[in-house]
Amino acid sequence: MLKRKNKAPAYVKPVRLPRSVQQTIPIRRVYGNAIWQLCTGEYSKSWSFSDINYAVASTEDQTAILDSWGRVLNSLAADSRLKITLANRMLNQDSLSGSLFLKKCEDGLDKYRAELNRVLLHKAKGSNGIIREKYLTLSAKRKNIEEAEMFFQRAGKGLSLGMQRLSSAIHPLEHTERFRVLHDFFRPGHRMSRADIYSLMQSGRHFADVFCPLAMRFYPDHIETDQGYARVLFIEEYASMLSDELVHDLMELPRQMMLSIDVTPMHTHDTVKMLEMLDMRVGADITRWQQRQNNNNNFSAEIPYEFKQMREMVECYRDETTQNDQRVMMTTTTIVHMADSLEQLNADTEALRATAGGYGCELSVLKYQQDIGLDTALPYGLRPVTQQRTLLTKSASILTPFSAQDIQQTGGICYGNNAVSGNMILANRANLLNGNGIRLGVPGAGKSMSAKLEIAQVLLSTNDDILILDPENEFTPMVGAFGGTMIDISASSAVRINALDMEKGYADDESKNPLADKSEFIISLFEQIMDNAVNAKHRSIVDRCVQYLYEDYIAGGYQGKMPTLTDLHKILREQEEDEAQELALSAELFITGSLGIFAQGTNVQQENRLTSYNILDLGEQLMPLGMLVIMESIYNRVLQNWRSGRRTWVFVDEFSIFFRYEFATSYFLKMWKRLRKRNAYMTGITQNVGEMLESKDARWLFANSEFIIMLSQSASDRAALAKLLNISDAQLSYVENAEPGCGLMKYGSAFIPFDNDFPKDTELYRLMTTKPGEWK
């Protein structure tokens, strides 16, 4: 009897078990231009992108943002895949110490630096010690690296243009930056070693040594590493109506985690074919159901609702793809989160599932697929997880990665925490088109406190100089504690400031004669002295005398004795015209008389890094002339610093009172224009916004100030600001009955809501506060 031969077993692809942690990394090769070849043969490249203020935008603006984001998704090539990754990483205090914390300088102010460092560390942990970063990773199958480079070059330009329409900027990640993203996930709290590719090749090390964990073990429903535990989840069921808040709320969990949304656009031909098959399948199901009903003599039965719904869905997809410029997107959403213990991991998983359930979505654990789930969630560019959901472009765009724009710039000053994201606001005014700024708020809103905190950080972290025009004597305690110079100006004061000081480079234009500008300034002085009774003859005489007065000083290279008003008065009296004698007589009170504090050589030191001009007791008679002279003195100081390569910050408190004087308004306009070119920033501080906005020139200052701090505002001021600056109602709500120190910041074109409380049990607070009983 012949025995039957057993049928040959089907070929089974062998499974390669990794023998080291490095072998679990699905990267086959890395190239010098930060393009990675993956284990699937695909190539990938990553970009970081900046957030935008979606959460506080108006409904119309949010709709426009989603439409623009949908256009970015629509622009993807059909043979590519985009991975949008949001990463929460733990705050690393070591990395902060070099970029944020202030270093000792042994200048007597280190106690304030230490105190400010403690405050900055507290603010840095304001969002539970989490820093959120966002990345785009594009993957595509190509024959070789040359074709991959050409593809990513074209695709990168397209992504950049698309994100620019959203007011978001993208930055291509280099090897070290891509490695750091993985390192910060696998090994939080550790400093990454050097990641130079060529050095690694020469030393024979694997590139994965830079970022991979020291140990890793996969279980059916979680992963164990040397750093703790991790679990990968995915959205198994999506709600029929997706919410734009889903992604944001999932990322609010204060844990080390990553959320990735893989979007794979279908080719138009494949979409049409898929819809035709679905239509035929639904039609066949309906026909079979009707046949069963007919066999049971039930000829009046209506088609079940689920069949109608499926048919309507197919028709909707067909209409959207053919008429409304929609594409079909295959979407996969995965989340990997970490915890120190398995108990905490389980609790966090339930919290995430509850959050997703609140939006009608079901979040499930990838059972026995934790390894491929991890490869999908991390920004390698892979998607080995097969679970996908078919979405139209407008539905896929609802899963928006945008929430709140954060500003964290190198060399920036801390202005508090973002009220939406909780992250620190580190803004560098040097990065703006102009660094000029305005601070606004009702009494008690914290304007002076905010300005003093900025001043303290500038003094303690830079070599910049600060000049303050103080009409209310509010800055005296802080200036004294920081070793600054306080110049008290009044008729009875021994202080003398020469109104005719003129530094080299005084003219607005380098090719312009500086005497033209100086003559204009001196004519303004006489206009204040003579109550605007200066006529054309007076102006000609003043201009002639000014030319003669500065002749020797300019010829000597701006060296020698500086002319004074006393010298000008003498020259005027020597002139033959009656108008010259009228000028000399009118100015006598302010030159040789009892109010002649600006007619002699300067006798105070104005070279201190921190200099405050206290004009509280200047008096009504001296106020117009004094303000002109002080602003002229400030301008000359800015010129000195500019020539020596130093930056100057000018703060003007109670800004609105100066706009009662036409000459002061004109001078501020000039300073707002000129100081930008002289490496200086003007900052006005005021509470009476309405009074300022009545002035056309003041409105010009607002429109040309790239940096505005808006604290709590009255109803009328809110309406005026909203109209002037085009602020939405959602953004404006942050300055309605806001807590002291909290409000809305305009930084360039961005509006950032912020919280900026300061601990009261500090020496700095006692120096900066203006509340009665809290002054130092």
Buried (B, 14 or more C-beta within 10 A) or exposed (E): EEEEEEEEEEEEEEEEEEEEBBEBBBBEEBBEBBBBBBBBEBBBBBBBBBBBBBBBBBEEBBEBBBEBBBBBBBBBBEEBBBBBBBBBBBBBBEBBEEEBBBEEEEEEBBEBBEBBBEBBBEBBBBBEBBBBBBBBBBBBBBEEBEEBBEBBEEBBEBBBEBBEBBBBEBEBBBBBBBBBBBBBBBBBBEEBEEBEBEEBEEEEEEBBBBBBBEEBEBEEBBBBBEBBBBBBBBBBEBBEEBBBBBBBBBBBBBBBBBBBBBBBBBEEEEBBEBBEEBBEEBEEBBEEBBEEBEEEEEEEEEEEEEBEEBBEBBEEBBEBBEEEEBBBBBBBBBBBBBBEEBEBBBEBBEBBBEBBEEBBBEBEBBEEBBBBBBBBBBBBBBBBBEBBBBBBBBBBBBBBBBBBBBBBBEEBBBBBBBBBBBBBBBBBBEBBEBBBBBBBBBEEBBBBBBBBBBBBBBBBBBEBBBBBBBBBBBBBBBBBBBEBBBBBBBBEBEBBBBBBBBBBBBBBEEEEEBBBBBBBBBBBBBBBBBEEEBEEBBBEBBBBBBBBBBEEBBEEEBEEEBBBBBBBBBBBEEBEBEBBBBBBEBBBBBBBEEBBBBBBBBEBEBEBBBBBBBBBEBBEEBBBBBBBBBBBBBBBBBBBBBEEEBBBBBBBBBBBBBBEBBBBBEBBBBBBBBBBEBBBBBBBBBBBBBBBBEBEBBBBBBEBBBBBBBBBBBEEBBEBBBEEBEBBEBBBBBBEEBEBBBBBBBBEEBBBBBBBBBEEEBEBBBBBBBEEEEEE
